[in-house]
Structures are given as structure tokens and as C-alpha cells.
């Protein structure tokens, strides 16, 4: 009886100590996280809140800054230049992203096949363009595209052709080629990392059962790429809708007015804010683009989750 009484008396003390320890552990976790949390709040949360705040105002030459509520958003809905830029990046996304991801998946499958000579060199050389800053990459390709001074111009002189990569009809494809060159290697590494998790014993078992290389790719490797494919698609969509560096740098290289100030939504917002003195309208544009991008990315994520649950 005495022993059971002692145990019963000690039980509440142990539970109280356990609760206290859990409380301390929770706070220790927050202590480790607060440096990131502070930076995240000041660099990410506060700018977004401020952008939303100023989007409800309008700066006027007479009367100063005036509260207009949703006036900037209403004006944006009827802004043909804005919708023209959105349509352009949407077309860019629909065409460029599938081509880039197809090439990245093909490269990853080629490296993972273990039948490619110089695998390490191929992997490094494919990833190397991603390590080159976007400004430098665009300048390099801008000089390559030059019809008078670049590689394209030299080929025209040699072959007697008249190829112009800066022609307005092919300019978007030229920019897409730059983006594909820059980011294919990055996406290839994501795909290759997913393929590296597959046990090689699974390939051996499939080969013993008489499966061909294509059957192994179709039945084992491609299903493994579903998760990484969703990630790369979401990242690529976000990056495409944020297209800015390439057209901005090429703007001074392209003759005429092929690349306008509203060629992409980001360029339009930048020029509105810094050249047009319309920071409030630019903030509304940025918020709308963020909503559009998040909605598309969320739809892709939901579709990917449904396919993985099948």
C-alpha cells in the first residue's frame, strides 16, 4: 500500500515536469527559428503588406496622395497594355516550359542510364549555364543573335541567308531559348535526384523478367518523376511570369520598339514605378500578378496531388 501511495503521489509531479519540459522545448525551437523569422518578416511580409497598402492610394499632381480604394485595380482590369503583357508571358510559359522540362527529363534519363560516356562532364556542363548570372547570359546570347556583328550575322554571310533573331515575330522564341539554356540544367538535377532514389536492384529484377530499356523507363523511371515534375512545373511557371532580366537587357540591343515598356508585367510595373511615377498603380499590378501566379501554381499542385493519390 505504501509503495502504491508513493507512486500515485509521484505521478502528478512527473506529469507536471513533463509539461514543463515540453513547454521549454517549444521555446527552444523558437529561439533557433527567430533569426530566419525576423528576416522573413522584414524582407517578405512587410513589403507585401506595404504594397497592398499603397495600392489603395493614387498620387496626383494636384492634391497629393489620395485614397481611391479599389480604383487602381478597376483601372487595371481595363488596361490593354497590362493584359497584353500577361498574354505574352502566358504564351511564353505554355511553349517554353514544356520544351525545357522535356529536355531536362531526357538529360536526366540519359545520365541515369549509366550508358553515357563522360557522365560527370556532361552533368557539370549542363548545369553550368545556371551558374552564369542572367545578365551575363542575356548579353552573351544578345551578341550571338546580332545580325550584323554576332554569330547569326556570320552565318548569314556564309550561307547567304537573312535570319534575324530580333525580328518581332521570333523575338519571344529567342528569349525562350535563353531561358531554356539557363534553367534546363537546374531542372535536370532535380529529375536526376529523383531517379537516384530508385534502387538499382529494381532495374536488375526488371531486366531478369525480360523488360526492355524503354519498358523500364516507362514503368519505373517516369512514375518516379511525377513528384519532381510538379515541383519543376510550379517553379517554372513562377519564373516565367516574373520574366524581366532578359527582355530588359535585350531592349537596347533590339532595333526599333520591338520590346516595349510593357513587354512583360514585371517590366510594366518597373517602368510605371520608376519612370512613370505611378508606384501605387504598379503596386496594384504586382498584387494582381501575384494572385494570378499563385492561383495557377496552386491549380498545378492540386492536380499533381490528385494524380499521385490515384
Residue pairs with C-beta under 8 A, 6 or more apart in sequence:
51 283
51 286
51 287
52 283
52 287
54 279
54 280
54 283
55 72
55 73
55 280
55 283
55 284
55 287
56 67
56 68
56 69
56 70
56 72
56 280
57 65
57 66
57 67
57 68
57 280
58 65
58 66
58 68
58 71
58 72
58 280
58 281
59 65
59 66
59 277
59 278
59 279
59 280
60 66
65 280
72 280
72 281
72 283
72 284
73 284
73 287
73 288
75 281
76 82
76 281
76 284
76 285
76 288
81 262
81 268
82 262
82 265
82 268
82 285
84 262
85 262
85 263
85 264
85 265
85 267
85 268
86 265
86 289
86 292
88 172
88 263
88 264
89 240
89 241
89 243
89 264
89 265
91 172
92 172
92 175
92 176
92 240
92 243
93 236
93 237
93 240
93 241
95 173
95 176
96 176
96 179
96 180
96 240
97 233
97 236
97 237
97 240
99 176
99 180
100 179
100 180
100 183
100 184
100 187
100 236
101 187
101 229
101 232
101 233
101 236
103 180
103 184
103 188
104 184
104 185
104 186
104 187
104 188
104 190
104 191
104 232
105 188
105 191
105 225
105 229
107 122
107 126
107 184
107 185
107 188
107 191
107 192
108 188
108 189
108 191
108 192
108 195
108 225
109 191
109 195
109 217
109 221
110 116
110 122
111 119
111 122
111 123
111 188
111 192
112 192
112 195
112 196
112 221
113 213
116 122
123 188
123 189
123 192
126 184
126 185
126 188
127 185
127 186
127 188
127 189
128 185
129 137
129 181
129 182
129 184
129 185
130 182
130 183
130 185
130 186
132 140
132 182
134 182
134 245
134 246
135 245
135 249
137 178
137 181
137 182
138 178
138 245
138 246
138 249
138 250
139 249
141 174
141 177
141 178
141 181
142 150
142 249
142 250
142 253
143 149
143 150
143 151
144 150
144 151
144 152
145 151
145 152
145 165
145 166
145 174
145 253
146 152
146 153
146 253
147 153
147 156
147 163
147 164
147 165
147 166
152 163
152 164
152 165
155 161
155 163
156 162
156 163
164 170
165 171
165 174
166 174
166 250
166 253
166 254
166 255
166 258
167 258
168 256
168 258
171 250
171 254
171 258
171 259
175 243
175 246
175 247
175 250
178 246
179 239
179 240
179 243
179 246
183 236
183 239
187 232
187 236
190 228
190 231
190 232
191 225
191 228
191 229
191 232
193 228
194 224
194 225
194 227
194 228
195 221
195 224
195 225
197 224
198 220
198 221
198 224
202 220
203 216
203 220
206 215
206 216
206 219
206 220
207 216
211 219
226 304
226 307
226 308
227 304
227 308
229 304
230 300
230 301
230 304
233 300
233 304
234 297
234 300
234 301
237 293
237 296
237 297
237 300
238 293
238 297
241 265
241 289
241 292
241 293
241 296
242 266
242 293
243 264
243 266
244 264
244 266
244 267
244 270
247 259
247 263
247 264
247 267
248 267
248 270
250 259
251 259
251 263
261 267
261 268
261 271
261 275
262 268
262 271
265 285
265 289
266 289
268 282
268 285
269 282
269 285
269 286
269 289
270 282
272 278
272 279
272 281
272 282
272 285
273 279
273 282
273 283
